[in-house]
Amino acid sequence: MKDMKVANVIFLRSNPVAPDPRVEKEAKTLFLNGYNVVILAWDRTGSLPEKEIKEFALIQRMRIIAPFGAGLGNILNFLRWNFQIFNYLFRSRENYQIIHACDFDTVIPALIIKFLFKKKIIYDIFDFYADSHPDVPKFLCELIRKIEIWVIGIVDEVILADESRKLQIAGAHPKKLEYIYNSPEKISSSSSNIVFYNNYKLKIAYVGILVKERGLFEMLQIIGKHPEWSMTLAGFGRDENMILEHACKLPNANIFGRIPYEKVLGLYSEADVLFATYDPSIPNHRYSSPNKLFEAMMLGKPIIVCEGTGMDSVVRAYGLGFVTKYGDVNNLEKILIEIASWNHEFREKFSERVRSVYENHFSWETMAERLANLYRKLI
């Protein structure tokens, strides 16, 4: 049952939210609990609608042209983005009570507004900034780390994606801390309109950020050796052109760009295996908690992850799939050969067990209730 409209909330997110599953799930949860929600987003391409009205929120996009993955080359654009946040929050200060700041690149202007007008701030850390930008000089990363640790101690609430990330913020003293996993909503996959060719013996799928540190070239190398398997690839990112150029040479690679989230789940539901083979030498990958892990669980699919990432212990503990060393192409191929050998009965038993793990420990319904309770206590 909806509560009365108790507060207006502004989400701050430095991507266009087109889509952003976590932001949209959280916004929808708050809407269903009686909150009015606005999402302030950064459109780096300038190609998306400035305003988009969804059932659960108004998405207001700021058009500041900036390439992804440019590192310090984006510093002026980053400052413009923060100024735009401050300007928007200042002008609309009578229209909201709570700022839901996602990551460090939105929280500083939110803090200024908090001090000026006594607004409440929830700091939702999707990625710890100093560990997720390896292209930034070390001295600057250390400075940002110290600032972010200070920020964590003065906001009203902190959200982390899982318990392992508490090590990442060691030294911080949040007033209140909650864990909200990257679990998917239960969305029907029947509307995917994405069809795999049924004659392939193993169907592999990846949707996400297209960067070389996620094992995409290694997987494409294996697919090139196995014409009886297929791989579907969707998303965007810094290395998009290189990855897609390579994939285009393979007749058994299906390529898509950005796709709506409900189509992501439809695509995954038709696959036999998902993978999230992130490079653990990147600090932020050692605490990764990607949507793919929980989507695989919900859909009853095996997932392949790398040793030393935030997911390997969960995969091992619950028997959710396979763990391999990053860059070990031979072992990755052996794992895929094993999955391809599973018969129908084994797949069904695996799927039933993994879905049960998801429902009992990781479902979005549980996470939504955590988020709603967090807001109730804050109000």
C-alpha positions in Angstrom: 0.0 0.0 0.0 1.3 3.5 -0.8 2.1 5.9 2.0 1.0 9.5 1.7 3.4 11.6 -0.4 5.9 12.2 2.3 8.8 13.8 0.5 10.2 14.7 -2.9 13.5 13.1 -3.9 16.1 14.1 -6.4 18.5 11.4 -7.7 21.9 12.6 -9.1 23.6 10.3 -11.7 26.5 11.1 -14.0 25.2 9.1 -16.9 22.1 9.6 -19.1 20.0 6.9 -17.3 19.2 5.4 -20.6 19.1 2.9 -19.1 20.5 2.7 -15.6 18.9 -0.4 -13.9 19.9 0.4 -10.4 18.8 4.0 -10.4 15.5 3.2 -12.1 14.7 0.3 -9.7 15.4 2.5 -6.7 13.4 5.4 -8.1 10.5 3.0 -8.9 10.6 1.6 -5.3 10.4 5.1 -3.8 7.5 6.0 -6.1 5.6 2.9 -5.1 6.1 4.0 -1.5 4.6 7.4 -2.0 7.6 9.6 -3.0 7.8 12.0 -5.9 11.0 11.4 -7.8 13.2 13.5 -10.2 16.3 12.0 -11.7 19.0 14.6 -12.7 21.2 12.9 -15.3 24.2 13.7 -17.5 23.8 13.3 -21.3 27.3 13.2 -22.6 26.3 12.7 -26.2 23.6 15.5 -26.4 21.4 13.1 -28.4 18.8 12.1 -25.8 15.6 14.0 -24.8 16.3 16.7 -22.2 13.1 15.6 -20.3 11.7 12.1 -20.2 8.6 11.3 -18.2 8.4 7.8 -16.8 5.6 6.4 -14.7 7.8 6.6 -11.6 10.0 9.6 -12.2 10.9 12.7 -14.3 14.3 12.3 -15.9 15.9 15.7 -16.4 19.1 15.4 -18.5 21.9 18.0 -18.6 23.5 18.1 -22.0 27.3 18.5 -21.5 29.2 16.8 -24.4 32.0 14.7 -23.0 33.6 11.4 -24.2 33.5 8.3 -21.9 36.9 7.2 -20.6 38.8 10.4 -21.3 40.2 10.6 -17.7 41.6 14.1 -16.9 40.6 15.2 -20.3 37.1 15.5 -19.0 38.0 17.7 -16.0 36.4 20.9 -17.3 33.3 18.9 -18.3 33.2 17.4 -14.9 33.3 20.8 -13.3 30.5 22.0 -15.6 28.4 19.0 -14.6 28.9 19.7 -10.9 28.0 23.4 -11.4 24.9 22.4 -13.3 23.9 20.1 -10.4 24.4 22.9 -7.9 22.4 25.3 -10.0 19.5 22.9 -10.4 19.4 22.0 -6.7 19.6 25.7 -5.7 16.9 26.8 -8.1 14.5 24.0 -7.1 15.4 23.9 -3.4 11.7 24.4 -2.3 10.7 21.3 -4.3 12.5 18.5 -2.5 13.7 17.3 0.9 16.1 14.4 0.1 19.0 14.2 -2.4 20.0 10.7 -3.5 23.6 11.2 -4.8 25.0 8.4 -6.8 28.8 8.2 -6.6 31.4 10.8 -5.8 30.9 12.8 -9.1 27.6 14.1 -7.9 28.0 14.4 -4.1 30.0 17.6 -3.6 27.3 20.1 -4.9 24.7 18.1 -2.9 26.8 18.6 0.3 26.9 22.3 -0.3 23.1 22.4 -0.6 22.8 20.3 2.5 24.9 22.8 4.5 23.0 25.8 3.1 19.4 24.4 3.3 19.6 21.5 5.7 18.6 18.9 3.1 19.1 15.2 3.7 21.6 13.3 1.6 21.7 9.6 0.9 25.1 8.7 -0.7 24.7 5.6 -2.9 28.2 4.3 -3.8 27.9 2.3 -7.0 31.7 2.5 -7.5 34.3 3.9 -5.0 35.7 6.7 -7.1 39.4 6.4 -6.3 39.4 2.7 -7.2 37.3 3.0 -10.4 39.4 5.5 -12.3 42.9 3.9 -13.0 43.7 6.6 -15.5 43.7 9.3 -12.9 47.2 10.0 -11.4 47.9 8.3 -8.1 48.4 11.4 -6.0 45.0 12.7 -7.2 43.3 9.4 -6.5 44.7 9.5 -2.9 43.3 13.0 -2.5 39.9 11.9 -3.8 40.0 8.9 -1.5 40.5 11.1 1.5 37.7 13.5 0.5 35.3 10.6 -0.2 36.1 9.0 3.2 35.3 12.4 4.8 32.1 12.7 2.7 30.9 9.2 3.9 31.1 10.5 7.5 28.9 13.6 7.1 26.1 12.4 4.8 22.9 11.1 6.4 22.9 7.6 5.0 25.4 5.5 3.0 24.4 2.6 0.6 26.8 0.0 -0.6 26.2 -2.7 -3.2 27.3 -5.5 -0.9 29.1 -6.3 2.4 32.5 -6.9 0.8 32.7 -3.2 -0.1 32.9 -2.1 3.5 36.6 -3.0 3.2 36.9 -0.5 0.4 35.8 2.4 2.6 38.0 1.4 5.6 38.6 4.4 7.8 35.2 5.9 7.1 32.5 6.3 9.8 29.1 6.5 8.2 26.2 7.6 10.5 24.1 4.9 8.9 25.0 2.1 6.5 22.7 -0.2 4.4 23.5 -2.8 1.7 21.3 -2.9 -1.4 22.4 -5.6 -3.8 22.2 -5.1 -7.6 19.4 -7.6 -7.9 17.0 -7.4 -10.9 13.3 -6.8 -10.7 11.1 -9.6 -11.9 10.4 -8.5 -15.5 8.9 -10.7 -18.1 11.5 -11.7 -20.7 8.9 -12.6 -23.3 9.0 -9.2 -24.9 12.7 -9.3 -25.8 12.3 -9.7 -29.6 15.9 -10.9 -29.6 16.2 -14.4 -31.1 19.2 -16.7 -31.0 19.7 -19.2 -33.8 18.6 -22.5 -32.3 21.2 -24.6 -34.1 24.1 -23.3 -31.8 25.1 -25.8 -29.1 26.1 -23.1 -26.6 24.7 -19.6 -26.4 26.8 -17.0 -24.5 25.6 -13.5 -23.7 27.1 -10.3 -22.4 25.4 -6.9 -22.0 27.3 -4.1 -20.3 30.2 -1.7 -20.5 32.4 -2.5 -23.5 36.0 -2.3 -22.2 38.9 -4.6 -22.8 39.4 -5.2 -19.0 36.2 -7.3 -18.9 37.6 -10.3 -20.8 35.6 -9.6 -24.0 38.5 -10.1 -26.4 39.4 -13.4 -24.7 35.8 -14.6 -25.1 35.7 -13.5 -28.8 38.9 -15.4 -29.4 37.3 -18.6 -28.1 34.1 -18.0 -30.1 36.2 -17.7 -33.2 37.5 -21.3 -32.5 34.0 -22.7 -32.0 31.6 -22.0 -34.8 29.1 -24.3 -33.2 28.7 -21.7 -30.3 27.3 -18.2 -30.5 27.9 -15.0 -28.5 25.5 -12.1 -28.2 27.1 -8.8 -27.3 25.4 -5.5 -26.4 26.3 -2.3 -24.7 28.7 0.6 -25.1 31.9 1.9 -23.6 35.5 3.2 -24.1 36.7 0.3 -26.2 33.4 -0.2 -28.1 34.8 0.4 -31.6 37.7 -2.1 -31.1 35.5 -4.8 -29.6 32.7 -4.5 -32.2 35.2 -4.4 -35.0 36.6 -7.7 -33.8 33.1 -9.2 -33.2 31.9 -8.2 -36.7 34.4 -10.6 -38.2 32.8 -13.6 -36.5 29.6 -15.0 -38.1 28.5 -16.5 -34.8 28.6 -13.2 -33.0 25.3 -11.3 -32.6 25.9 -7.5 -32.0 23.5 -5.0 -30.5 24.1 -1.5 -29.2 22.1 0.0 -26.3 19.0 -2.0 -25.5 16.2 -1.4 -23.0 16.6 -3.3 -19.7 13.6 -5.6 -20.3 15.3 -6.7 -23.5 18.5 -7.4 -21.6 16.7 -10.0 -19.4 15.0 -11.4 -22.5 18.4 -11.8 -24.1 19.9 -13.5 -21.0 16.9 -15.8 -20.7 17.7 -17.3 -24.1 21.4 -17.8 -23.3 23.0 -20.9 -21.7 25.7 -19.0 -19.8 26.6 -15.4 -18.8 30.1 -14.1 -17.9 31.6 -11.3 -15.9 35.3 -11.9 -16.3 36.7 -8.6 -14.9 40.4 -7.9 -14.5 41.2 -8.0 -10.7 44.3 -5.8 -11.1 41.8 -2.9 -11.3 41.0 -2.0 -7.7 37.3 -1.5 -8.2 36.9 -4.9 -9.8 38.1 -6.5 -6.6 34.8 -5.3 -5.0 32.6 -5.7 -8.1 28.9 -6.6 -7.6 27.6 -6.5 -11.1 23.9 -6.8 -12.2 24.9 -9.9 -14.2 25.6 -12.0 -11.1 22.1 -11.5 -9.8 20.4 -11.6 -13.2 22.1 -15.0 -13.8 20.7 -16.2 -10.4 17.2 -15.0 -11.0 17.1 -16.6 -14.5 18.8 -19.8 -13.2 21.8 -19.5 -15.5 25.5 -20.4 -14.7 27.9 -17.5 -14.6 31.7 -17.4 -15.1 33.7 -14.9 -13.0 37.3 -14.2 -12.2 39.4 -15.0 -9.1 40.0 -11.9 -6.9 36.9 -10.0 -7.9 34.0 -9.2 -5.6 31.9 -12.0 -6.9 34.1 -15.1 -6.8 33.4 -15.9 -3.1 29.6 -15.6 -3.7 29.8 -17.8 -6.8 31.8 -20.4 -4.9 29.7 -20.3 -1.7 26.4 -20.9 -3.5 27.6 -22.9 -6.5 26.4 -20.4 -9.0 28.8 -21.2 -11.8 32.6 -21.2 -12.4 35.6 -19.2 -11.2 38.7 -18.7 -13.5 41.9 -16.7 -13.6 41.6 -13.5 -15.6 43.1 -13.9 -19.0 43.4 -17.7 -18.8 41.9 -18.4 -22.2 42.5 -22.2 -22.1 40.7 -22.6 -18.8 37.9 -20.4 -19.9 37.5 -22.6 -23.0 37.4 -25.7 -20.8 34.7 -24.3 -18.7 32.6 -23.5 -21.7 33.1 -27.0 -23.1 31.9 -28.4 -19.8 28.8 -26.2 -19.8 28.1 -27.2 -23.4 28.1 -30.8 -22.3 25.3 -30.4 -19.7 22.2 -32.4 -20.6 18.7 -31.0 -20.2 18.0 -32.7 -16.8 21.2 -31.3 -15.3 20.5 -27.8 -16.6 17.0 -27.9 -15.1 18.3 -29.0 -11.7 21.0 -26.4 -11.7 18.5 -23.7 -12.7 16.0 -24.6 -10.0 18.6 -24.6 -7.3 20.1 -21.3 -8.3 16.7 -19.6 -8.6 16.0 -20.8 -5.0 19.3 -19.2 -3.8 18.2 -15.9 -5.4 14.7 -15.9 -3.9 16.0 -16.8 -0.4 18.9 -14.4 -0.2 19.2 -11.8 -3.0 15.7 -10.9 -4.4 14.9 -7.3 -5.3 11.8 -7.5 -3.2 14.0 -7.9 -0.2 16.2 -5.0 -1.4 13.2 -2.8 -2.1 12.0 -3.2 1.5 15.5 -2.3 2.8 15.4 0.9 0.7 11.9 1.8 1.8 12.8 1.3 5.5 15.9 3.4 5.1 13.9 6.3 3.7 11.2 6.0 6.4 13.8 6.2 9.2 15.5 9.2 7.5 12.2 11.1 7.3 
